[in-house]
Amino acid sequence: MARGFSRLDPATAAYYAEARVTLSRLEAAPPPFDSEQASLLASAALREAGGREAAVAADAAGSRALEALLPYAPPEDVLEFAGVVLNGDALADVATR
């Protein structure tokens, strides 16, 4: 699978690429849409970023995956992730990449 432009380590980049593929499959499946599965996938993706939230959010490939997954994430997971990314030092890192 092509990674595209990413500064993440190969394993992390591959994880987020696979999460995007999995979400695409869920969205393309015949109705009814499995929103519970999408929510679990999004929640797992946010947890996977633990300790590297700013790096994933600032990365070209990681941010695209997050952009696709965040609408399905439970609000409390989004708030926790955003709280870390919007922290002063982390926000500066994200904004300058």
DSSP file (Angstrom, degrees, kcal/mol; ACC not computed):
  #  RESIDUE AA STRUCTURE BP1 BP2  ACC     N-H-->O    O-->H-N    N-H-->O    O-->H-N    TCO  KAPPA ALPHA  PHI   PSI    X-CA   Y-CA   Z-CA
    1    1 A M              0   0    0      0, 0.0     2,-0.2     0, 0.0    16,-0.1   0.000 360.0 360.0 360.0 130.6    0.0    0.0    0.0
    2    2 A A        -     0   0    0      1,-0.1     0, 0.0    15,-0.0     0, 0.0  -0.484 360.0-157.8 -71.1 135.9    1.4    3.4   -1.0
    3    3 A R        -     0   0    0     -2,-0.2    -1,-0.1     1,-0.2     2,-0.1   0.765  19.7-158.2 -84.7 -26.8    2.1    5.6    2.0
    4    4 A G        -     0   0    0      2,-0.1     2,-0.6    57,-0.0    -1,-0.2  -0.363  56.2 -20.4  71.6-165.6    2.0    8.9    0.2
    5    5 A F  S    S+     0   0    0     -2,-0.1    56,-0.6     2,-0.0     2,-0.3  -0.663  83.7 147.7 -80.6 120.3    3.8   11.8    2.0
    6    6 A S        -     0   0    0     -2,-0.6    -2,-0.1    54,-0.2    -3,-0.0  -0.982  41.7-164.8-153.7 140.5    4.1   11.1    5.7
    7    7 A R        +     0   0    0     -2,-0.3    -1,-0.1    48,-0.2     2,-0.1   0.390  65.1 107.5-100.1  -1.3    6.6   11.9    8.4
    8    8 A L  S    S-     0   0    0      1,-0.1    -2,-0.1    48,-0.1    48,-0.0  -0.364  85.9 -91.8 -72.1 156.4    5.1    9.2   10.7
    9    9 A D     >  -     0   0    0      1,-0.1     4,-2.7    -2,-0.1     3,-0.3  -0.346  44.8-105.3 -62.7 153.9    7.0    6.0   11.3
   10   10 A P  H  > S+     0   0    0      0, 0.0     4,-2.4     0, 0.0     5,-0.2   0.845 118.4  51.3 -54.5 -39.6    6.0    3.3    8.8
   11   11 A A  H  > S+     0   0    0      2,-0.2     4,-2.1     1,-0.2     5,-0.1   0.914 113.1  44.6 -66.5 -42.0    3.9    1.3   11.2
   12   12 A T  H  > S+     0   0    0     -3,-0.3     4,-2.2     2,-0.2     5,-0.2   0.918 113.7  49.9 -68.3 -43.3    1.9    4.3   12.3
   13   13 A A  H  X S+     0   0    0     -4,-2.7     4,-2.1     1,-0.2    -2,-0.2   0.910 111.5  49.4 -60.5 -42.1    1.4    5.6    8.8
   14   14 A A  H  X S+     0   0    0     -4,-2.4     4,-2.6    -5,-0.3    -1,-0.2   0.890 107.8  55.0 -64.8 -39.4    0.3    2.1    7.7
   15   15 A Y  H  X S+     0   0    0     -4,-2.1     4,-2.2     1,-0.2    -2,-0.2   0.944 111.7  42.6 -58.3 -49.3   -2.2    2.0   10.7
   16   16 A Y  H  X S+     0   0    0     -4,-2.2     4,-1.9     2,-0.2    -1,-0.2   0.844 112.5  53.3 -70.5 -32.8   -3.9    5.2    9.6
   17   17 A A  H  X S+     0   0    0     -4,-2.1     4,-1.9    -5,-0.2    -1,-0.2   0.922 111.5  46.3 -64.2 -43.1   -3.9    4.2    5.9
   18   18 A E  H  X S+     0   0    0     -4,-2.6     4,-2.8     1,-0.2    -2,-0.2   0.867 108.5  55.8 -68.0 -36.1   -5.6    1.0    6.8
   19   19 A A  H  X S+     0   0    0     -4,-2.2     4,-2.4    -5,-0.2    -1,-0.2   0.903 108.0  49.1 -62.4 -39.9   -8.1    2.8    9.1
   20   20 A R  H  X S+     0   0    0     -4,-1.9     4,-2.4     2,-0.2    -2,-0.2   0.908 111.5  48.8 -64.8 -41.4   -9.0    5.0    6.1
   21   21 A V  H  X S+     0   0    0     -4,-1.9     4,-2.2     2,-0.2    -2,-0.2   0.928 111.7  49.2 -63.5 -44.9   -9.5    2.0    3.9
   22   22 A T  H  X S+     0   0    0     -4,-2.8     4,-2.2     1,-0.2    -2,-0.2   0.914 111.3  49.1 -62.2 -43.3  -11.6    0.2    6.5
   23   23 A L  H  X S+     0   0    0     -4,-2.4     4,-2.6     1,-0.2    -1,-0.2   0.914 108.9  53.3 -62.9 -41.7  -13.8    3.3    6.9
   24   24 A S  H  X S+     0   0    0     -4,-2.4     4,-1.8     1,-0.2    -1,-0.2   0.891 108.7  50.0 -59.5 -39.9  -14.2    3.6    3.1
   25   25 A R  H  X S+     0   0    0     -4,-2.2     4,-1.1     2,-0.2    -1,-0.2   0.905 110.4  49.5 -65.9 -41.1  -15.4    0.0    3.0
   26   26 A L  H  < S+     0   0    0     -4,-2.2     3,-0.5     1,-0.2     8,-0.3   0.919 112.5  47.6 -62.9 -42.6  -17.9    0.6    5.8
   27   27 A E  H  < S+     0   0    0     -4,-2.6    -1,-0.2     1,-0.2    -2,-0.2   0.818 113.6  48.0 -68.5 -30.0  -19.2    3.7    4.0
   28   28 A A  H  < S+     0   0    0     -4,-1.8    -1,-0.2    -5,-0.2    -2,-0.2   0.595  88.1 107.5 -87.1 -11.5  -19.5    1.8    0.7
   29   29 A A  S  < S-     0   0    0     -4,-1.1    -3,-0.0    -3,-0.5     5,-0.0  -0.264  84.6 -89.7 -65.5 153.4  -21.3   -1.2    2.2
   30   30 A P  S    S-     0   0    0      0, 0.0    -1,-0.1     0, 0.0    -2,-0.0  -0.270  71.4 -52.0 -59.4 149.8  -24.9   -1.7    1.4
   31   31 A P  S    S+     0   0    0      0, 0.0     2,-0.1     0, 0.0    -4,-0.0  -0.246 105.2  67.7 -58.8 153.3  -27.3    0.0    3.9
   32   32 A P  S    S-     0   0    0      0, 0.0     2,-0.1     0, 0.0    -3,-0.0   0.463  80.4-135.6 -82.8 146.6  -27.8    0.1    6.7
   33   33 A F        -     0   0    0      1,-0.1     2,-1.6    -2,-0.1     3,-0.2  -0.446  13.8-128.1 -65.5 134.9  -24.5    1.9    7.5
   34   34 A D     >  +     0   0    0     -8,-0.3     4,-2.0     1,-0.2     5,-0.2  -0.610  37.6 167.9 -88.3  79.7  -22.8    0.4   10.5
   35   35 A S  H  > S+     0   0    0     -2,-1.6     4,-2.3     1,-0.2    -1,-0.2   0.802  73.1  58.5 -66.0 -28.9  -22.3    3.5   12.6
   36   36 A E  H  > S+     0   0    0      2,-0.2     4,-2.3     1,-0.2    -1,-0.2   0.925 107.2  46.5 -66.5 -43.1  -21.3    1.5   15.7
   37   37 A Q  H  > S+     0   0    0      2,-0.2     4,-2.4     1,-0.2    -2,-0.2   0.908 112.8  50.1 -64.1 -41.9  -18.4   -0.1   13.8
   38   38 A A  H  X S+     0   0    0     -4,-2.0     4,-2.5     2,-0.2    -2,-0.2   0.892 110.3  50.7 -63.3 -40.1  -17.3    3.3   12.4
   39   39 A S  H  X S+     0   0    0     -4,-2.3     4,-2.6     2,-0.2    -2,-0.2   0.910 110.4  48.5 -64.4 -43.3  -17.5    4.8   15.9
   40   40 A L  H  X S+     0   0    0     -4,-2.3     4,-2.4     2,-0.2    -2,-0.2   0.907 112.0  49.7 -63.0 -41.8  -15.3    2.0   17.3
   41   41 A L  H  X S+     0   0    0     -4,-2.4     4,-2.2     2,-0.2    -2,-0.2   0.926 112.6  46.7 -62.3 -46.3  -12.8    2.4   14.5
   42   42 A A  H  X S+     0   0    0     -4,-2.5     4,-2.1     2,-0.2    -2,-0.2   0.909 112.1  50.2 -63.9 -43.2  -12.6    6.2   15.0
   43   43 A S  H  X S+     0   0    0     -4,-2.6     4,-2.1     1,-0.2    -1,-0.2   0.912 110.9  49.3 -62.2 -43.0  -12.2    5.8   18.8
   44   44 A A  H  X S+     0   0    0     -4,-2.4     4,-2.4     1,-0.2    -1,-0.2   0.884 108.9  53.5 -63.6 -38.8   -9.4    3.3   18.3
   45   45 A A  H  X S+     0   0    0     -4,-2.2     4,-1.0     2,-0.2    -1,-0.2   0.894 109.2  48.0 -65.0 -39.6   -7.6    5.6   15.8
   46   46 A L  H  < S+     0   0    0     -4,-2.1     3,-0.4     1,-0.2     4,-0.2   0.905 112.6  48.4 -68.0 -40.1   -7.7    8.4   18.4
   47   47 A R  H >< S+     0   0    0     -4,-2.1     3,-1.9     1,-0.2    -2,-0.2   0.875 104.5  60.7 -65.1 -37.0   -6.4    6.2   21.1
   48   48 A E  H 3< S+     0   0    0     -4,-2.4    -1,-0.2     1,-0.3    -2,-0.2   0.809  98.7  57.8 -60.1 -30.1   -3.6    4.9   18.8
   49   49 A A  T >< S+     0   0    0     -4,-1.0     3,-3.6    -3,-0.4    -1,-0.3   0.558  77.2 141.4 -76.7  -7.4   -2.4    8.5   18.5
   50   50 A G  T <  S+     0   0    0     -3,-1.9    -3,-0.1     1,-0.3    31,-0.0  -0.059  76.8   6.5 -43.6 122.8   -1.9    8.6   22.3
   51   51 A G  T 3  S+     0   0    0      1,-0.0    -1,-0.3     4,-0.0    -2,-0.1   0.272 131.2  60.3  84.9 -11.1    1.3   10.5   23.1
   52   52 A R    <>  +     0   0    0     -3,-3.6     4,-2.6     2,-0.1     5,-0.3   0.034  61.3 127.0-131.6  24.6    1.7   11.4   19.5
   53   53 A E  H  > S+     0   0    0      1,-0.2     4,-2.8     2,-0.2     5,-0.2   0.904  76.4  46.0 -53.2 -49.1   -1.5   13.4   18.9
   54   54 A A  H  > S+     0   0    0      1,-0.2     4,-2.2     2,-0.2    -1,-0.2   0.896 112.1  51.5 -64.6 -39.8    0.3   16.5   17.5
   55   55 A A  H  > S+     0   0    0      2,-0.2     4,-0.8     1,-0.2    -1,-0.2   0.913 113.9  43.6 -63.7 -42.2    2.5   14.4   15.2
   56   56 A V  H >< S+     0   0    0     -4,-2.6     3,-0.6     1,-0.2    -2,-0.2   0.924 115.1  48.6 -68.9 -43.9   -0.4   12.5   13.8
   57   57 A A  H 3< S+     0   0    0     -4,-2.8    -2,-0.2    -5,-0.3    -1,-0.2   0.828 114.4  46.0 -66.0 -31.4   -2.6   15.7   13.4
   58   58 A A  H 3< S+     0   0    0     -4,-2.2    -1,-0.2    -5,-0.2     2,-0.2   0.593  93.4  97.6 -87.4 -10.9    0.3   17.6   11.7
   59   59 A D  S <X S-     0   0    0     -4,-0.8     4,-2.9    -3,-0.6     5,-0.3  -0.559  75.0-132.4 -82.7 141.5    1.2   14.8    9.4
   60   60 A A  H  > S+     0   0    0     -2,-0.2     4,-1.2     1,-0.2   -54,-0.2   0.930 106.9  34.8 -57.7 -49.1   -0.2   14.8    5.8
   61   61 A A  H  > S+     0   0    0    -56,-0.6     4,-1.8     2,-0.2    -1,-0.2   0.910 119.3  50.2 -74.7 -42.6   -1.3   11.2    5.9
   62   62 A G  H  > S+     0   0    0      1,-0.2     4,-2.5     2,-0.2    -2,-0.2   0.898 109.3  50.8 -63.6 -41.2   -2.4   11.1    9.5
   63   63 A S  H  X S+     0   0    0     -4,-2.9     4,-2.6     1,-0.2    -1,-0.2   0.863 107.6  53.5 -67.9 -34.1   -4.5   14.3    9.3
   64   64 A R  H  X S+     0   0    0     -4,-1.2     4,-1.7    -5,-0.3    -1,-0.2   0.911 110.4  47.5 -65.5 -40.3   -6.3   13.0    6.3
   65   65 A A  H  X S+     0   0    0     -4,-1.8     4,-2.3     2,-0.2    -2,-0.2   0.939 112.9  48.2 -64.6 -45.8   -7.2    9.8    8.2
   66   66 A L  H  X S+     0   0    0     -4,-2.5     4,-3.1     1,-0.2    -2,-0.2   0.902 107.2  56.7 -61.5 -40.4   -8.3   11.8   11.2
   67   67 A E  H  < S+     0   0    0     -4,-2.6    -1,-0.2     1,-0.2    -2,-0.2   0.884 112.2  42.1 -57.7 -39.6  -10.4   14.1    9.0
   68   68 A A  H  < S+     0   0    0     -4,-1.7    -1,-0.2    -5,-0.1    -2,-0.2   0.862 120.9  41.3 -74.4 -36.4  -12.3   11.1    7.7
   69   69 A L  H >X S+     0   0    0     -4,-2.3     3,-2.0     1,-0.2     4,-0.6   0.817  94.6  76.7 -85.0 -32.6  -12.6    9.4   11.1
   70   70 A L  G >< S+     0   0    0     -4,-3.1     3,-1.2     1,-0.3    -1,-0.2   0.815  85.3  62.7 -55.6 -37.0  -13.5   12.3   13.4
   71   71 A P  G 34 S+     0   0    0      0, 0.0    -1,-0.3     0, 0.0    -2,-0.1   0.763 108.8  44.2 -60.4 -20.5  -17.1   12.6   12.4
   72   72 A Y  G <4 S+     0   0    0     -3,-2.0    -2,-0.2    -4,-0.2   -29,-0.2   0.536  91.2 106.0 -98.4  -8.9  -17.7    9.1   13.7
   73   73 A A  S << S-     0   0    0     -3,-1.2   -34,-0.1    -4,-0.6   -33,-0.1  -0.425  81.8-101.3 -75.2 145.3  -15.8    9.4   16.9
   74   74 A P    >>  -     0   0    0      0, 0.0     4,-1.9     0, 0.0     3,-1.0  -0.406  33.9-118.4 -60.9 140.0  -17.6    9.7   20.2
   75   75 A P  H 3> S+     0   0    0      0, 0.0     4,-2.7     0, 0.0     5,-0.2   0.847 112.5  55.9 -51.9 -39.6  -17.6   13.3   21.4
   76   76 A E  H 3> S+     0   0    0      1,-0.2     4,-1.9     2,-0.2     5,-0.1   0.862 107.8  48.8 -65.3 -33.3  -15.7   12.6   24.6
   77   77 A D  H <> S+     0   0    0     -3,-1.0     4,-2.4     2,-0.2    -1,-0.2   0.888 111.3  49.6 -70.2 -39.5  -12.9   11.0   22.5
   78   78 A V  H  X S+     0   0    0     -4,-1.9     4,-3.1     2,-0.2     5,-0.2   0.925 111.1  49.8 -64.1 -44.5  -12.8   14.0   20.2
   79   79 A L  H  X S+     0   0    0     -4,-2.7     4,-2.3     2,-0.2    -2,-0.2   0.900 111.7  48.2 -62.1 -41.4  -12.6   16.4   23.1
   80   80 A E  H  X S+     0   0    0     -4,-1.9     4,-1.5    -5,-0.2    -1,-0.2   0.939 114.7  45.1 -64.4 -46.7   -9.8   14.5   24.7
   81   81 A F  H  X S+     0   0    0     -4,-2.4     4,-2.4     1,-0.2     3,-0.3   0.937 114.6  48.3 -61.6 -48.2   -7.8   14.4   21.5
   82   82 A A  H  X S+     0   0    0     -4,-3.1     4,-3.0     1,-0.2    -1,-0.2   0.868 105.7  58.8 -62.9 -36.8   -8.5   18.1   20.7
   83   83 A G  H  < S+     0   0    0     -4,-2.3     4,-0.2    -5,-0.2    -1,-0.2   0.881 110.1  42.9 -59.8 -38.6   -7.5   19.1   24.3
   84   84 A V  H >< S+     0   0    0     -4,-1.5     3,-1.0    -3,-0.3     6,-0.2   0.929 116.6  46.2 -72.3 -46.0   -4.0   17.5   23.7
   85   85 A V  H 3< S+     0   0    0     -4,-2.4     9,-0.2     1,-0.2    -2,-0.2   0.850 111.4  52.1 -67.1 -34.4   -3.6   18.9   20.2
   86   86 A L  T 3< S+     0   0    0     -4,-3.0    -1,-0.2    -5,-0.2    -2,-0.2   0.445  80.7 118.5 -85.4   0.8   -4.8   22.4   21.2
   87   87 A N  S <> S-     0   0    0     -3,-1.0     4,-3.4    -4,-0.2     5,-0.3  -0.393  81.8-105.4 -60.6 145.2   -2.3   22.6   24.1
   88   88 A G  H  > S+     0   0    0      1,-0.2     4,-1.9     2,-0.2     5,-0.1   0.855 115.4  37.4 -44.0 -58.0    0.1   25.5   23.6
   89   89 A D  H  > S+     0   0    0      1,-0.2     4,-1.7     2,-0.2    -1,-0.2   0.907 119.8  47.8 -67.5 -41.4    3.3   23.5   22.5
   90   90 A A  H  > S+     0   0    0     -6,-0.2     4,-2.5     1,-0.2    -2,-0.2   0.906 110.3  52.2 -66.2 -41.2    1.4   20.9   20.6
   91   91 A L  H  X S+     0   0    0     -4,-3.4     4,-2.9     1,-0.2    -1,-0.2   0.900 107.6  52.1 -62.7 -41.1   -0.7   23.6   18.7
   92   92 A A  H  X S+     0   0    0     -4,-1.9     4,-1.4    -5,-0.3    -1,-0.2   0.893 110.4  49.0 -61.6 -39.5    2.5   25.4   17.7
   93   93 A D  H  < S+     0   0    0     -4,-1.7     4,-0.5     2,-0.2    -2,-0.2   0.923 113.8  45.1 -66.0 -44.8    3.9   22.2   16.3
   94   94 A V  H >< S+     0   0    0     -4,-2.5     3,-0.9    -9,-0.2    -2,-0.2   0.913 112.9  51.1 -64.5 -43.3    0.7   21.4   14.4
   95   95 A A  H 3< S+     0   0    0     -4,-2.9    -1,-0.2     1,-0.2    -2,-0.2   0.754 109.8  49.6 -69.3 -24.9    0.4   25.0   13.1
   96   96 A T  T 3<        0   0    0     -4,-1.4    -1,-0.2    -5,-0.2    -2,-0.2   0.464 360.0 360.0 -96.1  -0.3    4.0   25.1   11.8
   97   97 A R    <         0   0    0     -3,-0.9    -1,-0.2    -4,-0.5    -2,-0.1   0.450 360.0 360.0 -94.5 360.0    4.0   21.8    9.9
